[in-house]
Amino acid sequence: MAGKRNTQRAYKAAKKHPKVTAAIAVILVIIIAAVIIFFILRPDIFKSLFFKDPAGNGAEAGAVAEIAEGELSIHFLELGNKYTGDCTLIKCGDTEVLIDAGSRKGSAETIKKYVDNYCTDGVLEYVIATHAHQDHIAGFVGNKDGDTRTGILYQYKVETLIQFSGITDKLKEKPTEIYTDYLSAVDYAKGNGTAVYTAKECWYETKDGAQKQYFLDEAGNVSLNILYQRYYDEITTDENDFSVCTLLTQKAGENTYNYLFTGDLEKEGESSLVDKNDLPEVDLFKGGHHGSYTASTDKLLNKIKPKNIAVCCCCGTTEYTSNVENTFPAQAFIDRASKYTQYIYCTTLIKDYKAGEFTSMNGNIVFYTKGGRLKLYCSNNSTVLKDTEWFKANRKWNGV
Ligand SMILES: [Zn+2]
């Protein structure tokens, strides 16, 4: 009743003071219009008010204790030294996939210590060696410790090894020490029962057991798919171009998640990857070539529209260049990637390259699903790249 009386009173007052009422109405319209325009200009703020995940495309905050219980987890490892390198562990039930084992021989121990938290039977069902650079294969070799070798291919029973289809003529003519050691490690694994295929053999399924699709679980919900790129068939002058590319696809209840790994594939290879495969939009992309300006091209990113990007690198490292713009992750990479997501994470941070000082950026980066929901746990913190101190001092954000 009181409400009705108030309405009546307001109606009478409005009749008595038409000019005031009109002024209030105009002000209200202006305020509402301003709010609408503000939210149109800043949809991120609008979303942050009404949705749990501000950009609508990141992952929920996770917890380390939950990872092993998840249906699937993808781990980007820190490698225990100042050198940039790749090592990605994928775990689905009792099935493990290890993509690359960088960055130096000594990383083998760091990798094993981490992997053993999740692989309890000493068996890696699948190992992928993307290309013949030491920052991707050195940990497969490891060091000599008396009679034992610490390398991943010596320490675990590897069921299937999928490796690059080719090497450059330069490497053929003058094999590096690490490549020669890698070949010995592969021979050791073969002697231990490992089936060894190239990505090309998997793609064309020309060898018994070589497949372009492997299911990681019995229900067939999670598949590891070897993608095609032109340098499985062609010769090139850069080992990076030979990178084995894989797409992990997971059906989780109503959701399908896609995760893309392209090693150090560069521009031409990425172009053929887009042309030759029916790539989906992905929930997670391992930033191409450690966040180099030479990879993660517009053509690829526009196709996969990554929702999250994990970069395996030491931020600001002068290992390959002293040009600040181009140190990993490069400004050009950030400019391209940031059109699609603000959820970019990096493993490590260089403090002083010459002195060998480094620290964790996000640390070990783990994406996993639990109850069909995508979650993120980082061993150091989950600060997105653009909000880190390093970024503010060294890079510009022009993105979403
Ligand atoms: Zn690399």
Boltz pocket constraint, residues with backbone or C-beta under 6 A from the ligand:
constraints:
  - pocket:
      binder: B
      contacts: [[A, 84], [A, 85], [A, 86], [A, 133], [A, 135], [A, 136], [A, 264], [A, 289], [A, 290]]
      max_distance: 6.0
